[in-house]
Amino acid sequence: MICSSSSSALSVYGAVALLVACGGADPSPVGADGAASTSLASTLGTLHPLAFDLQTPFVGEAIATRAPRRVGDYGAFDVLATDMDLDGDTDVLINWHLGDLELFENNPPALNVVNAPNADRSGLTLQPGVASMGAPWEADLVERASSLGPGVHVWCEGRMSWSLYLVAPEDGEPIRLEVTCNEEIKAEGLLKGESLAEDREHLSLRMRANDPPRRLKLSHDYPSAGMKIEQRASLGPALPYWVGPESTAFPGPTLELRKSDPHGMAWVQMFGSAEPDLVVGRGGNRGTLAKPDSPKSNRVFTFSGDGTRYTQMDTAKLPMDFARSRGLEWVDVDNDGRLELSLSNKYSPNGLWVASGDLAEEGGHFENRARRRALSTWEGQASAWFDLDGDGWQDQVVIVRKQLILLRNPGTGRFTSEPAGPLGLKLPGAYKLRQEGFDKTTLNVFDVDADGELDLWVSSIGERRFHRVFLRRGELFEDATNRLGLVELMGTEAVVPVDVDNDGFVDVVALGRKPQVLRNRGGQRFDPVSLTDLLPTLPAGIEPKDQVNGATAADVDGDGRSDLILVAQERYVAFNRSEHGNHCLLVHLTQVGEEGAFEPIGTLVRVTRDDGFVRVARYGSERRSFVSQTLGPLRFGIAAGTRVTAVEVRWPGESEWKPADLPEGWVLRLQR
């Protein structure tokens, strides 16, 4: 993989020489059977010095990206990185708290925003065909609105207000307009008898035949505020909507603007094209989603690539509910080759979306079958999927009432719930829950100690935001937090598991008031290294909103080393310039069925080296973050002087390991 990286990408990002990235003059990852060197399993391994180059290659910003700072508000809710358009480089998706999604396309030497003001090509922020909501020449827009005939014209006056221009028909029944915002609004231009509801989020307007055109101004405190307009009339056709400075036409009776308050994201190929599609879970900007308000739907976007990157799926195909969404994770719960979407929620039971019929055809839709599957755990927002008992069926571990619960999948259609404590997965008996800000507790599934078994790292627990690390020991788990030197690690907002030096052992970047890189010393302990010392210009602050609270790892410049994408109020890439001579083996996975290729989430790959090192990785867990999921090739660091002696794979639904062909280079493609 490293040797096939684009030379242009390497040069424009200022990477070191390709020979160094490839590990010097030793190009082969494969060793002779039986060859053995000193076992790393019994040593702390070699601690390679780290070097990063902090840059701000992000160009532009999305419409209404970040809200005004408020005490307790966060910056980035989550960050994902994957190859959006399959052009060979890593693109970035940022989810701002109380803001919009922000999509960046990797065009070396820059990451260029796709949904920029007045040029939104993403399809994620506004309606398709609407590049902007701003109206620089408002007088011309009012004149045009009058000439277009009856309808409801909508545009933005600045970042903090909506303008509605109502042109009534010449005849017909009166029309009532119901306007709903997800933030408190102030209204100017109301007629007698029109007023805001008590919650100041709902407004009823009326249009009567031959009423003179009139303009209303609705102002709010957040530039990300969403608005929905519904026409209600006893007879007659609905009036059209004319949106933005170009007066793009949309049919009535309903118009919904700004896909606001995104929470969890799943950036995974699902719906036909080879490029990843996107599902976005929606919360609520304020308050608990409940009756008498209308239920909401999450958002599904399919990749289109036709100038607008994504097209939104009809919300009529999606379940409507009052759940406050947090985490999203695709998983195959029934081993039928079709993925289901697991939804972890706040103030509500968890969900499981199952596709019914062909989603591209009329009648195809998602159904929430969590209750039928016995997965509707109440407020189980911290969860993770993996085959815990090795029977070939994906199980779920979830935190409920401050303890870990196992939802075991027996393969019969319904899950069984049991305490995870008897398996060794037990959190401390008494700890305070976090009272302010988001509960950032995350369940991270990866091979911590490189023994060929998946472990569980629970991060950012409770008010003190401490950690517990459980290592697999046969059929049980061992709480190894103290032995690994992590019992005093607290105050963490997020973690990023990443092998920063390609030695094969997964390190962890812990973010918070004191951001650190936790160096994995041969699976026996973690040594902290201050990220602030490595990156002196990285911002830090007391409030979470002033810290780096969104991060992920990806090879942004294509030199074979994992870079760090760090987001505070600004966006950064810490390009990894560490020189260590190690290699990286990339394993790509594909599964082909009757309906074409799809993502074999849940597949396990195990790589063994001639020094006794063995590590397993789960496809679907390696690129998970706080509440989001994306995919990419599984990365296995190959320390200098060592060679791969075995690669094994265990596909979803299987309980036995199968040998795979050894790689001829640094890329291995496995297909089922």
Disulfide bonds with the S-S distance in Angstrom:
none
